Amino acid sequence: MNNFFTNKLCVITGAGSGIGRALALNLAAQGASLALSDIDDAGLEETKRLIGDPPSNRMRFDTLDVADADAIEAYAKSVKESRGAADYLFNVAGLTRVGTFEATPLSSFEKIMDVNFWGVVRMTKAFLGQLTETRGGVVNISSLFGLIGYANQSHYCASKFAVRGFNETIAQELEEQGVSVTSVHPGGVATNIARNAKVDALPEGAGNREDFEQRFDKAAITSSEKAAEIILNGTAKGKRRVIVGRDAKLISALQRLFPQSYPKVLEKLLPKIS
């Protein structure tokens, strides 16, 4: 990357843990200016501690709920007033739940969509004027589960498929304005998403909550730091799609080769929660 992001203002949601934190640390080391947010104050404070004394003094940390449309509008305005127009927006904040569609209350489904999809849409809309001004880029985290369907993750898959469709559409619309759009599809990455997942109903045969988390931990073959490096390399090159992890690359290929039967193949490759 050769410090591609030095002195660029990068806005990151979900910066209190996982990929969001790893992006923040990498960009801070490059000398980027940062506007970091998370709904988790303790996690955000830990990210601040880990950054230490960054090369750039243009840095802010804010508590932000991406399900709050009014708060997002106010945040975008505040960022521009205090730090100038954003160059890059990284929409990382997200959550998941586990359970069959039948067992999942509609309120739970709506919550996942509100954060994972509408949070991305709201943030992109709020910062679009700034990104157009700087001819910068938006980086929206979808998932491997934005490429394939996976039993007992209907709410999560629906939200991530929606993010993918949103990304691929606005990439076409914004090209002439010089704004890049990168759709990121991580496979198993070492984050706390499984531990933080709400469980509506563990499927029969899934064991207890601890068993469920251990299976996901085993599938997390890519570190958050490596994921951040891959994402930033792809963003710097203006890639429209970035697939993170050899597992995601393999499974994406299998889905294209076997569009009807890939779920049977995946039973042997992914943690069994169904």
N, C-alpha and C positions, 0 to 999 in steps of 0.2 A: 504493500500500500504506500510505502514511502511517506508516511505521515500525511496522507491525503486529506484527513479531517482536521489538521492543525488550524486553529483559529476559526473553524466553522462552528456555528451554533447548532448543536444537536439536542433535540427534545426527545426524552425517553420516558414512556410510561412503564409501570411494572419494574422500576429500577431498584426495588428493595430486595430482590432475590433473583436467583436463576439467570436466565439469559439476559434479562434487563440489567442486572447488576454487572454481569460480565461485559456487556457492551459499554456500560458506564466506565468501568475500570480501564478497558482497552482505550476508549476515546480520551479519557483523562490523561493517560500516558502519552497519547499523541499530541496533547496540547489543545484539544478541542474545548470550546465553550459548551457548557452543559446546563440544561434545564431538566432536572430529574424529578420524577414524581412517583408516588405509590400510595395506595390506601393504607398500607402498613407502616406506621410511623417508626416502629422499632427496626424494621428491616431497612428502611430508608436511612435511618441514623447509622446503622452498621455499614451501609454502602459509603456514607460520608466518611466514616472512620477509616475504612479501607483505602479510600482515595487519598487521604492524608493531605499533604500540601501539593496540590496539582500544579502543573506548569502554567495553566490558565487561571486567572483570578475571576473570570466571568463564569460564575457557577451559582446555581440556586437549587434548593431542595424544597419541594412542596407536597403536602398531603393532597391527593386528588382521587376522587371516585369517578371513573370513566363512565359510570352509569348515570351521572348527574350532568345533564345537558347544560344547565345554567352555569355550573362550576367550570365546565370546560370552556365556555365562551369567555368567562371572566379570566380564566387562566391564560388563554391564548393572548388576550389583550394585555395582560400583565407582563407576560414574557416579552412581547415586542416593546413595551414601554421601558422595561428594565434592561433588556439585553439586545434589542434590535430584532430584525426579522430572522426567523429560523431558516437554517440551510437544509437540515434533515430532520425528519420526524420518524421516530421508531415506535410503532404501536405494539408493545409487548404484553401489556397487562391482559390477563385472562384467568379463567378458572374452569374447572370441570366437575362433573358429577358422574356417578356410576349407577346404573340400574336400567332395567328394561323400559321401553317406552310405556308399556302398560302400567308399570309400577311407579313411574315418574309423574308427580303432580305437574299440571300445566304451569303452575307458578315457578317450579324449578326450571322447566324448559325455558320459560320467559326470562328468568334471571340469567341463564347462560347466554342467551341471545343478546340480552341487554348489555352485558359486559363484553363478550367476545366479538360480537358483530357490531352492534350499535355503538359501542365504545370506539371502535376503529373508525366507523363512519363519522361520528361526531368530531373526533380529534382531527381527522383528515379535512373535514369541512371547515373547522375552526382555524386551521393553520394554512389552508390552501392559498389564501391571498399572500401570505408571507413566503411560501415556497415558490409561488409564481414570481414574486419580486426578486428572489435570490436565484431563481432557476435551479432550485435544489432538488430534493427527492423525498419521497415517502416510502417507508419500509414497514409493511404490515405482516405480522406473524400469523400465518395460517397454521398448517400442521400436516404431517403425513396423513392424518385423518381428515384433511381437506382434499385428499386425493383418492382415498378409499373409504368405504363404509366399514364399520366395525361394530359387531353386536354389543349391546348394552352401553353404547356411547352415542345414541341417536341425537341427543341434545348437543353434545360436543361436536360430533361430525357435522350436523346441520349448520352450526355456527361457523365452523372452519371452511366448509364448502362455500358458504355465503361470502366469507372474506376472500376466498380465492376468486370467485366470480366478480366481486367488487374490484379487486386488484386488477384483474385482466381487462376489465372494461375501462376503468379510468386510465390505465396505462395508454390505451389508444387515444383517449380524449385529451390527455395532457401532453402528449408527445410534442405537438407543435408549440406548446408553451415552454418547452425545455424542462419540464418537471418529470423526473424519472419515478417509476413506480416499481418496487421490488416486492414480489410475493414470496415469502419464506415458508418452507415446509420442513420443519425439523422432524426427525424420527425420534428414537429414544435418547433423550438428553437428560443428564443428571441435574434435575431440579426438584423442588418440593411439591410439584403439582399433584402427584399421587397422594402424598401425605395430607395435602390440604383439600383433597377432593371430598365433597359431600357424597354420602352413599344413600340412595333411596332404597335400594334392595340389592345386596350382593347376589349374583346369579347362583343357582344350585351348582355345587361342585367347585365354587370359587374359594371355599375355606373361609377363614375369618379375615378381619381387616388387616391384621399383621401379615398373613399369607399373601393377600392381595398386594400390599405395598412391596413385599419382597420380590414378587414376580416382576413388578414394574421396575424395581431397582436393577434387577438382572438385565432387563431390556434397555436400560439407560447406558448405552455403550459410548456415547459422545459426551465429553465434558462441556460444561457451560462455556468455559474459556475457548475451547476449540470451536464451538458453535458460533460464538461471537466473532471469532476470527474469520470463519467462512462467510458469515453474513456481511461483515464489513468489506471483505474482499469483493464479494458479489455486488454490493452497493456501489463501491468505488468504480467498478467496471460498468455500472449502469445495467446490470442484468435484470430481466423482468421476472425470472424465477430462480430461486436458490433452494436447492434441496440439501438438507443438512444430515449427514451421516450415511454410512454405507448401507445401513438397514433401510433407510428411506429410499435410497437410490434403487436398491434391489426390489423392494416391494412396489415401487412406482412402475418399474419395468414389468413386473409380474402382472400388475393390474392392466397394463396396456396389452400384454400378450394374451391374457386370459380374462377378459372382461366379465365373463359369466361365472367362471369357476374359481376365481382367485380366492374367495373366502375359504375354500377347502384347503388350498395351499397354505394360507396364512395361519391356519390352526396349528401348524407345525413350527411356525416361525415366531409368532407373537405370544405374549403371556396369556395363558388360558384363563379367561374370566367369563367364559360362556359354556 
